[in-house]
């Protein structure tokens, strides 16, 4: 399973910058939210980056193929 946080190398590749400070400036300019660790390095969620790239991340529950018709059930049990 892949890590939920992008690696420093991945951030360098995406932003085109090598230093943490420049990567942070790029993230801010592109409105990508991030946190910084104790060393000042940006921590960015993979899901946030995927959403920023336009990927649709909506995961809704599948619609049931069949369901119980409670009105009909009540009619049958009242007879």
Chimera marker file (.cmm) of the C-alpha trace (Angstrom):
<marker_set name="trace">
<marker id="1" x="0.000" y="0.000" z="0.000" r="1" g="1" b="0" radius="0.5"/>
<marker id="2" x="1.332" y="3.421" z="-0.886" r="1" g="1" b="0" radius="0.5"/>
<marker id="3" x="1.994" y="6.010" z="1.776" r="1" g="1" b="0" radius="0.5"/>
<marker id="4" x="-0.661" y="8.690" z="2.368" r="1" g="1" b="0" radius="0.5"/>
<marker id="5" x="1.980" y="11.462" z="2.335" r="1" g="1" b="0" radius="0.5"/>
<marker id="6" x="4.087" y="12.383" z="-0.688" r="1" g="1" b="0" radius="0.5"/>
<marker id="7" x="7.820" y="11.836" z="-0.344" r="1" g="1" b="0" radius="0.5"/>
<marker id="8" x="10.279" y="14.719" z="-0.590" r="1" g="1" b="0" radius="0.5"/>
<marker id="9" x="11.407" y="13.362" z="-3.963" r="1" g="1" b="0" radius="0.5"/>
<marker id="10" x="7.820" y="13.334" z="-5.253" r="1" g="1" b="0" radius="0.5"/>
<marker id="11" x="7.331" y="16.923" z="-4.088" r="1" g="1" b="0" radius="0.5"/>
<marker id="12" x="10.544" y="17.920" z="-5.859" r="1" g="1" b="0" radius="0.5"/>
<marker id="13" x="9.326" y="16.239" z="-9.044" r="1" g="1" b="0" radius="0.5"/>
<marker id="14" x="5.869" y="17.811" z="-8.942" r="1" g="1" b="0" radius="0.5"/>
<marker id="15" x="6.993" y="21.331" z="-8.058" r="1" g="1" b="0" radius="0.5"/>
<marker id="16" x="10.234" y="21.444" z="-10.000" r="1" g="1" b="0" radius="0.5"/>
<marker id="17" x="12.054" y="22.837" z="-6.956" r="1" g="1" b="0" radius="0.5"/>
<marker id="18" x="14.664" y="21.219" z="-4.728" r="1" g="1" b="0" radius="0.5"/>
<marker id="19" x="14.455" y="23.146" z="-1.470" r="1" g="1" b="0" radius="0.5"/>
<marker id="20" x="11.655" y="22.794" z="1.039" r="1" g="1" b="0" radius="0.5"/>
<marker id="21" x="11.145" y="26.563" z="1.137" r="1" g="1" b="0" radius="0.5"/>
<marker id="22" x="10.636" y="26.800" z="-2.628" r="1" g="1" b="0" radius="0.5"/>
<marker id="23" x="8.361" y="23.747" z="-2.613" r="1" g="1" b="0" radius="0.5"/>
<marker id="24" x="6.250" y="25.424" z="0.093" r="1" g="1" b="0" radius="0.5"/>
<marker id="25" x="6.013" y="28.611" z="-1.989" r="1" g="1" b="0" radius="0.5"/>
<marker id="26" x="4.902" y="26.542" z="-4.996" r="1" g="1" b="0" radius="0.5"/>
<marker id="27" x="2.305" y="24.682" z="-2.922" r="1" g="1" b="0" radius="0.5"/>
<marker id="28" x="0.898" y="27.984" z="-1.625" r="1" g="1" b="0" radius="0.5"/>
<marker id="29" x="0.812" y="29.459" z="-5.138" r="1" g="1" b="0" radius="0.5"/>
<marker id="30" x="-1.140" y="26.435" z="-6.343" r="1" g="1" b="0" radius="0.5"/>
<marker id="31" x="-3.441" y="26.488" z="-3.300" r="1" g="1" b="0" radius="0.5"/>
<marker id="32" x="-2.425" y="23.013" z="-2.187" r="1" g="1" b="0" radius="0.5"/>
<marker id="33" x="-2.790" y="22.703" z="1.591" r="1" g="1" b="0" radius="0.5"/>
<marker id="34" x="0.134" y="21.259" z="3.511" r="1" g="1" b="0" radius="0.5"/>
<marker id="35" x="1.671" y="20.990" z="6.947" r="1" g="1" b="0" radius="0.5"/>
<marker id="36" x="5.339" y="21.263" z="7.818" r="1" g="1" b="0" radius="0.5"/>
<marker id="37" x="7.277" y="18.793" z="9.907" r="1" g="1" b="0" radius="0.5"/>
<marker id="38" x="9.851" y="19.639" z="12.566" r="1" g="1" b="0" radius="0.5"/>
<marker id="39" x="12.524" y="20.222" z="9.933" r="1" g="1" b="0" radius="0.5"/>
<marker id="40" x="10.328" y="22.615" z="7.955" r="1" g="1" b="0" radius="0.5"/>
<marker id="41" x="9.611" y="20.165" z="5.158" r="1" g="1" b="0" radius="0.5"/>
<marker id="42" x="6.141" y="20.290" z="3.611" r="1" g="1" b="0" radius="0.5"/>
<marker id="43" x="3.860" y="17.318" z="4.266" r="1" g="1" b="0" radius="0.5"/>
<marker id="44" x="1.251" y="16.882" z="1.551" r="1" g="1" b="0" radius="0.5"/>
<marker id="45" x="-1.511" y="14.317" z="1.330" r="1" g="1" b="0" radius="0.5"/>
<marker id="46" x="-1.688" y="12.273" z="-1.860" r="1" g="1" b="0" radius="0.5"/>
<marker id="47" x="-5.452" y="12.746" z="-1.944" r="1" g="1" b="0" radius="0.5"/>
<marker id="48" x="-5.080" y="16.524" z="-1.799" r="1" g="1" b="0" radius="0.5"/>
<marker id="49" x="-2.675" y="16.498" z="-4.738" r="1" g="1" b="0" radius="0.5"/>
<marker id="50" x="-4.897" y="14.139" z="-6.724" r="1" g="1" b="0" radius="0.5"/>
<marker id="51" x="-7.864" y="16.454" z="-6.121" r="1" g="1" b="0" radius="0.5"/>
<marker id="52" x="-5.752" y="19.474" z="-7.139" r="1" g="1" b="0" radius="0.5"/>
<marker id="53" x="-4.911" y="17.695" z="-10.378" r="1" g="1" b="0" radius="0.5"/>
<marker id="54" x="-8.620" y="17.353" z="-11.113" r="1" g="1" b="0" radius="0.5"/>
<marker id="55" x="-9.191" y="13.754" z="-10.190" r="1" g="1" b="0" radius="0.5"/>
<marker id="56" x="-12.712" y="13.032" z="-8.975" r="1" g="1" b="0" radius="0.5"/>
<marker id="57" x="-12.306" y="11.488" z="-5.539" r="1" g="1" b="0" radius="0.5"/>
<marker id="58" x="-15.963" y="11.250" z="-4.556" r="1" g="1" b="0" radius="0.5"/>
<marker id="59" x="-16.588" y="7.848" z="-3.088" r="1" g="1" b="0" radius="0.5"/>
<marker id="60" x="-20.279" y="7.477" z="-2.507" r="1" g="1" b="0" radius="0.5"/>
<marker id="61" x="-22.037" y="4.362" z="-1.374" r="1" g="1" b="0" radius="0.5"/>
<marker id="62" x="-23.334" y="2.323" z="-4.277" r="1" g="1" b="0" radius="0.5"/>
<marker id="63" x="-27.041" y="2.566" z="-4.861" r="1" g="1" b="0" radius="0.5"/>
<marker id="64" x="-28.777" y="-0.643" z="-3.891" r="1" g="1" b="0" radius="0.5"/>
<marker id="65" x="-30.123" y="-2.712" z="-6.733" r="1" g="1" b="0" radius="0.5"/>
<marker id="66" x="-33.116" y="-3.766" z="-4.684" r="1" g="1" b="0" radius="0.5"/>
<marker id="67" x="-34.720" y="-2.539" z="-1.513" r="1" g="1" b="0" radius="0.5"/>
<marker id="68" x="-37.631" y="-3.497" z="0.665" r="1" g="1" b="0" radius="0.5"/>
<marker id="69" x="-40.902" y="-1.774" z="-0.140" r="1" g="1" b="0" radius="0.5"/>
<marker id="70" x="-42.088" y="-1.098" z="3.401" r="1" g="1" b="0" radius="0.5"/>
<marker id="71" x="-45.471" y="0.248" z="2.288" r="1" g="1" b="0" radius="0.5"/>
<marker id="72" x="-46.272" y="-2.975" z="0.477" r="1" g="1" b="0" radius="0.5"/>
<marker id="73" x="-45.003" y="-5.018" z="3.415" r="1" g="1" b="0" radius="0.5"/>
<marker id="74" x="-47.268" y="-3.092" z="5.804" r="1" g="1" b="0" radius="0.5"/>
<marker id="75" x="-50.283" y="-3.694" z="3.526" r="1" g="1" b="0" radius="0.5"/>
<marker id="76" x="-49.606" y="-7.440" z="3.493" r="1" g="1" b="0" radius="0.5"/>
<marker id="77" x="-49.150" y="-7.728" z="7.249" r="1" g="1" b="0" radius="0.5"/>
<marker id="78" x="-52.328" y="-5.742" z="8.030" r="1" g="1" b="0" radius="0.5"/>
<marker id="79" x="-54.638" y="-8.215" z="6.257" r="1" g="1" b="0" radius="0.5"/>
<link id1="1" id2="2" r="1" g="1" b="0" radius="0.2"/>
<link id1="2" id2="3" r="1" g="1" b="0" radius="0.2"/>
<link id1="3" id2="4" r="1" g="1" b="0" radius="0.2"/>
<link id1="4" id2="5" r="1" g="1" b="0" radius="0.2"/>
<link id1="5" id2="6" r="1" g="1" b="0" radius="0.2"/>
<link id1="6" id2="7" r="1" g="1" b="0" radius="0.2"/>
<link id1="7" id2="8" r="1" g="1" b="0" radius="0.2"/>
<link id1="8" id2="9" r="1" g="1" b="0" radius="0.2"/>
<link id1="9" id2="10" r="1" g="1" b="0" radius="0.2"/>
<link id1="10" id2="11" r="1" g="1" b="0" radius="0.2"/>
<link id1="11" id2="12" r="1" g="1" b="0" radius="0.2"/>
<link id1="12" id2="13" r="1" g="1" b="0" radius="0.2"/>
<link id1="13" id2="14" r="1" g="1" b="0" radius="0.2"/>
<link id1="14" id2="15" r="1" g="1" b="0" radius="0.2"/>
<link id1="15" id2="16" r="1" g="1" b="0" radius="0.2"/>
<link id1="16" id2="17" r="1" g="1" b="0" radius="0.2"/>
<link id1="17" id2="18" r="1" g="1" b="0" radius="0.2"/>
<link id1="18" id2="19" r="1" g="1" b="0" radius="0.2"/>
<link id1="19" id2="20" r="1" g="1" b="0" radius="0.2"/>
<link id1="20" id2="21" r="1" g="1" b="0" radius="0.2"/>
<link id1="21" id2="22" r="1" g="1" b="0" radius="0.2"/>
<link id1="22" id2="23" r="1" g="1" b="0" radius="0.2"/>
<link id1="23" id2="24" r="1" g="1" b="0" radius="0.2"/>
<link id1="24" id2="25" r="1" g="1" b="0" radius="0.2"/>
<link id1="25" id2="26" r="1" g="1" b="0" radius="0.2"/>
<link id1="26" id2="27" r="1" g="1" b="0" radius="0.2"/>
<link id1="27" id2="28" r="1" g="1" b="0" radius="0.2"/>
<link id1="28" id2="29" r="1" g="1" b="0" radius="0.2"/>
<link id1="29" id2="30" r="1" g="1" b="0" radius="0.2"/>
<link id1="30" id2="31" r="1" g="1" b="0" radius="0.2"/>
<link id1="31" id2="32" r="1" g="1" b="0" radius="0.2"/>
<link id1="32" id2="33" r="1" g="1" b="0" radius="0.2"/>
<link id1="33" id2="34" r="1" g="1" b="0" radius="0.2"/>
<link id1="34" id2="35" r="1" g="1" b="0" radius="0.2"/>
<link id1="35" id2="36" r="1" g="1" b="0" radius="0.2"/>
<link id1="36" id2="37" r="1" g="1" b="0" radius="0.2"/>
<link id1="37" id2="38" r="1" g="1" b="0" radius="0.2"/>
<link id1="38" id2="39" r="1" g="1" b="0" radius="0.2"/>
<link id1="39" id2="40" r="1" g="1" b="0" radius="0.2"/>
<link id1="40" id2="41" r="1" g="1" b="0" radius="0.2"/>
<link id1="41" id2="42" r="1" g="1" b="0" radius="0.2"/>
<link id1="42" id2="43" r="1" g="1" b="0" radius="0.2"/>
<link id1="43" id2="44" r="1" g="1" b="0" radius="0.2"/>
<link id1="44" id2="45" r="1" g="1" b="0" radius="0.2"/>
<link id1="45" id2="46" r="1" g="1" b="0" radius="0.2"/>
<link id1="46" id2="47" r="1" g="1" b="0" radius="0.2"/>
<link id1="47" id2="48" r="1" g="1" b="0" radius="0.2"/>
<link id1="48" id2="49" r="1" g="1" b="0" radius="0.2"/>
<link id1="49" id2="50" r="1" g="1" b="0" radius="0.2"/>
<link id1="50" id2="51" r="1" g="1" b="0" radius="0.2"/>
<link id1="51" id2="52" r="1" g="1" b="0" radius="0.2"/>
<link id1="52" id2="53" r="1" g="1" b="0" radius="0.2"/>
<link id1="53" id2="54" r="1" g="1" b="0" radius="0.2"/>
<link id1="54" id2="55" r="1" g="1" b="0" radius="0.2"/>
<link id1="55" id2="56" r="1" g="1" b="0" radius="0.2"/>
<link id1="56" id2="57" r="1" g="1" b="0" radius="0.2"/>
<link id1="57" id2="58" r="1" g="1" b="0" radius="0.2"/>
<link id1="58" id2="59" r="1" g="1" b="0" radius="0.2"/>
<link id1="59" id2="60" r="1" g="1" b="0" radius="0.2"/>
<link id1="60" id2="61" r="1" g="1" b="0" radius="0.2"/>
<link id1="61" id2="62" r="1" g="1" b="0" radius="0.2"/>
<link id1="62" id2="63" r="1" g="1" b="0" radius="0.2"/>
<link id1="63" id2="64" r="1" g="1" b="0" radius="0.2"/>
<link id1="64" id2="65" r="1" g="1" b="0" radius="0.2"/>
<link id1="65" id2="66" r="1" g="1" b="0" radius="0.2"/>
<link id1="66" id2="67" r="1" g="1" b="0" radius="0.2"/>
<link id1="67" id2="68" r="1" g="1" b="0" radius="0.2"/>
<link id1="68" id2="69" r="1" g="1" b="0" radius="0.2"/>
<link id1="69" id2="70" r="1" g="1" b="0" radius="0.2"/>
<link id1="70" id2="71" r="1" g="1" b="0" radius="0.2"/>
<link id1="71" id2="72" r="1" g="1" b="0" radius="0.2"/>
<link id1="72" id2="73" r="1" g="1" b="0" radius="0.2"/>
<link id1="73" id2="74" r="1" g="1" b="0" radius="0.2"/>
<link id1="74" id2="75" r="1" g="1" b="0" radius="0.2"/>
<link id1="75" id2="76" r="1" g="1" b="0" radius="0.2"/>
<link id1="76" id2="77" r="1" g="1" b="0" radius="0.2"/>
<link id1="77" id2="78" r="1" g="1" b="0" radius="0.2"/>
<link id1="78" id2="79" r="1" g="1" b="0" radius="0.2"/>
</marker_set>
